[in-house]
Amino acid sequence: MTRENILFTIIGVLLGFIVGFMFASSMNQRYGPGAPVPIAGSQNLPADHPPIGSPGAAPGAGAANPQGMQAEVTASLEQARSEPNNFEAQMRAAELYYQIQRYDDAIGFLLKANQIRPDNYETIVALGRVNLDAENYETSEKWYKAALLKKPNDVGVLASLAFTALQRGNATDAEKAIANLEKVDPNNADLSQFRERLATLKAK
């Protein structure tokens, strides 16, 4: 696929969204900074996970000016490629690819961003998040655990780690994550579903 076709694909999908997906840096509506982005189209997450959307975005924002959006997308991707040491550019490019569910490309730009700022917490969480969507469960767990080394009481990351461990059938890690989540947030709405899934996993 040519670069022009890729750009048209990105733009076409973006115009179809009412509200864009955002990374962990924007998802503070429930769990605060570092909370996970919901899985697009997944029926597996607990029903009360944060809604998809970027705070403050108006419905249909950008749809009235497709040429302007095309120019913006083109500029963002070209900047990321031409400025490999530009952290913000790598993050913007990763977000664009995440929006059209091209997770491998998004992960590639996130890894570049992580190389530039290895201690950036939001990038680490985003790597956990996008690997989860890509069904790279073991890698997702690795990034979530790295995030918890920095912020062990991040409720969103604890919940995401529990969910990821349950998705890949890791009862031991899931049980630890659920226990830690309960310590930090004993009234968390996801706990009951996590416990049910853990019991089912152990019964297999």
Protein Blocks (a to p, Z undefined) as FASTA:
>chain_A
ZZklmmmmmmmmmmmpmbdcddfklmmmlnoghiacddehiakbcfkbcceddehiaghi
hklmmmlmmmmmmmmmmmmmmmmmlmklmmmmmmmmmmnopaklmmmmmmmmmmmmmmlm
klmmmmmmmmmmnopaklmmmmmmmmmmmmmmlmklmmmmmmmmmmnopaklmmmmmmmm
mmmmmmbfklmmmmmmmmmmmmZZ
